[in-house]
């Protein structure tokens, strides 16, 4: 009788540990994507230096600057803005 209870407790504890581990696992996806690391930074590097000097990455200042100067941007930079962040909604409306 004791061995059945011990076995059942061990199985329950094992299941709880597995559940806890799965619940706290990080979702798969891009790593190291903080301010200054995304596709807009890569595609708009020249424009950022020329048009948005002194603006800080993070908080949307660079994106707002680039959007305000949209007519002066390269095609690659415009595509990056249109395919990431708030720009994705723009593509859905077309």
C-alpha positions in Angstrom: 0.0 0.0 0.0 2.8 2.5 0.9 4.6 1.8 -2.4 1.4 2.7 -4.4 1.1 6.0 -2.5 4.8 6.8 -2.9 4.7 6.0 -6.6 1.6 8.2 -7.1 3.2 11.1 -5.2 6.4 10.7 -7.3 4.4 10.8 -10.6 2.4 13.8 -9.4 5.5 15.6 -8.4 7.2 14.8 -11.7 4.2 16.0 -13.6 4.2 19.3 -11.6 7.9 19.9 -12.3 7.4 19.3 -16.0 4.4 21.6 -16.1 6.3 24.3 -14.2 9.3 24.0 -16.6 7.1 24.2 -19.7 5.1 27.2 -18.3 8.2 29.2 -17.7 10.0 28.4 -20.9 10.7 31.4 -23.1 8.9 31.5 -26.5 11.0 30.8 -29.5 11.7 33.8 -31.6 14.3 36.4 -32.4 16.8 37.1 -29.8 18.6 40.4 -29.0 16.1 42.6 -30.7 16.1 45.7 -28.6 16.3 49.3 -29.6 18.9 49.8 -32.4 19.0 46.2 -33.6 16.1 45.6 -35.9 15.6 45.7 -39.7 14.8 49.4 -39.8 18.2 50.2 -38.3 20.0 48.1 -40.9 18.0 49.4 -43.9 17.9 53.0 -42.8 21.4 53.5 -41.3 22.4 56.3 -43.8 19.0 58.1 -43.4 19.2 57.9 -39.7 22.6 59.5 -39.6 21.7 62.2 -42.1 18.2 63.1 -41.1 17.8 62.0 -37.5 21.1 63.0 -35.9 20.9 63.3 -32.1 17.7 61.1 -31.9 17.9 58.2 -29.5 17.0 54.6 -30.3 14.0 53.4 -28.4 10.7 55.1 -27.7 9.9 55.6 -31.3 12.0 58.8 -31.9 14.0 57.4 -34.8 10.9 55.9 -36.5 9.0 59.1 -36.1 11.9 61.1 -37.6 12.1 58.7 -40.5 8.4 58.8 -41.1 8.5 62.6 -41.1 11.2 62.5 -43.7 9.6 59.7 -45.8 10.0 61.5 -49.1 13.8 61.5 -48.7 14.1 57.8 -47.8 15.6 55.0 -49.9 13.3 52.2 -51.1 14.9 49.7 -48.8 14.3 52.0 -45.8 10.7 52.6 -46.8 10.2 48.8 -47.2 11.7 48.2 -43.7 9.4 50.8 -42.2 6.4 49.3 -44.0 7.1 45.7 -42.9 7.9 46.2 -39.2 6.2 47.6 -36.1 3.4 50.1 -36.8 4.2 50.0 -40.5 2.8 46.4 -40.8 -0.7 47.9 -40.4 0.0 50.1 -43.4 0.6 47.1 -45.6 -2.6 45.4 -44.3 -4.7 48.4 -45.4 -3.4 48.3 -49.0 
